[in-house]
Amino acid sequence: MEIAGQAVLLRIFVGESDKVGHLPLHEAIVRKARDAGLAGATVFKGVLGYGATHHIRTTKILDLSADLPMVIEIVDEQAKVAAFQPACSELLERAQCGGLVTLENIRVIQYLPGKKPA
């Protein structure tokens, strides 16, 4: 798989405790992206944040949260990401947790797939 030049970045904001069945939502999204053949996905765990509820989630020791902010970033060609978006929306709806999904145009400078682990 090769990506060069224009691509898109799909960014999905969810909570750490959000689930689809027994599977964490962020993991369900990454697995679905891999199954869809997208170039790559990465999950980041936030240390502080809030969303539509304005409830602050933090890693502070006195206010330890099991629901820290999570951001999933997926990069690929526009057509492939557009084809994936309905599946992503369906997972968010099944989780019934809320969330934010953004899309932005990016320019890929270099994408070098490594060897698959044995």
C-alpha positions in Angstrom: 0.0 0.0 0.0 1.3 3.4 -0.9 0.1 6.9 0.1 1.7 10.0 -1.2 0.6 13.6 -1.6 -3.0 14.5 -0.7 -4.8 12.4 1.9 -7.2 13.0 4.8 -7.0 12.7 8.6 -10.0 11.3 10.3 -9.9 12.2 14.0 -12.3 10.7 16.5 -12.7 11.9 20.1 -14.2 9.4 22.6 -13.9 8.5 26.3 -11.7 5.8 27.7 -14.7 4.0 29.3 -16.8 4.0 26.1 -17.6 0.5 24.9 -19.3 -1.4 22.1 -20.5 -4.5 23.9 -17.5 -5.6 26.0 -14.9 -4.1 23.7 -13.5 -0.6 24.3 -14.8 1.8 21.6 -11.4 3.0 20.5 -10.2 -0.6 20.0 -13.4 -1.4 18.0 -12.8 1.6 15.7 -9.1 0.6 15.1 -10.0 -3.0 14.4 -12.8 -1.9 12.0 -10.3 0.5 10.2 -7.8 -2.3 9.8 -10.5 -4.6 8.5 -11.4 -1.9 6.0 -7.8 -1.8 4.7 -7.0 1.7 5.8 -3.4 2.7 5.9 -3.0 3.2 9.6 -4.7 4.2 12.9 -3.2 5.4 16.2 -4.9 6.0 19.6 -3.8 8.7 21.9 -4.8 8.9 25.6 -5.3 12.4 26.9 -4.3 13.7 30.4 -6.9 16.4 30.6 -10.0 17.3 28.6 -13.7 17.9 28.4 -16.4 17.6 25.8 -20.0 18.5 25.3 -20.9 17.8 28.9 -18.2 20.2 30.1 -17.2 17.5 32.7 -13.4 17.8 33.1 -11.6 14.4 33.0 -8.0 14.4 34.3 -5.2 12.3 35.5 -4.7 14.3 38.7 -4.2 12.0 41.6 -7.1 13.6 43.6 -9.5 13.4 40.7 -8.4 10.1 39.1 -10.7 9.3 36.2 -11.3 6.0 34.5 -12.7 7.9 31.6 -9.8 9.9 30.2 -10.1 11.5 26.7 -9.1 9.2 23.8 -8.3 10.4 20.3 -8.1 8.0 17.3 -6.4 9.3 14.2 -6.8 7.5 10.9 -4.9 8.5 7.7 -5.6 7.4 4.2 -6.9 8.5 0.8 -10.1 10.5 0.8 -12.2 7.8 -0.9 -11.1 5.1 1.5 -11.8 7.2 4.6 -15.2 8.3 3.2 -16.1 4.6 2.7 -15.1 4.0 6.3 -17.1 6.8 7.8 -20.5 5.0 7.9 -18.9 2.1 9.9 -17.4 4.6 12.3 -20.7 6.4 12.8 -22.4 3.0 13.4 -19.9 2.1 16.1 -20.4 5.5 17.8 -24.2 5.0 17.7 -24.0 1.5 19.1 -21.8 2.8 22.0 -24.4 5.5 22.8 -21.6 7.6 24.3 -21.3 10.7 22.2 -18.1 11.8 20.6 -16.7 14.1 18.0 -15.5 13.2 14.5 -13.4 15.6 12.4 -11.9 15.4 9.0 -9.0 17.5 7.5 -7.0 17.5 4.4 -3.3 16.7 4.8 -0.3 16.1 2.7 1.6 12.9 3.2 5.3 13.4 3.0 6.5 9.9 3.5 4.8 6.5 4.3 7.0 3.5 4.5 5.3 0.3 5.6 7.6 -1.9 7.6 7.9 -5.6 7.8 4.9 -7.4 9.4 5.7 -9.0 12.7 6.2 -12.8 12.5 
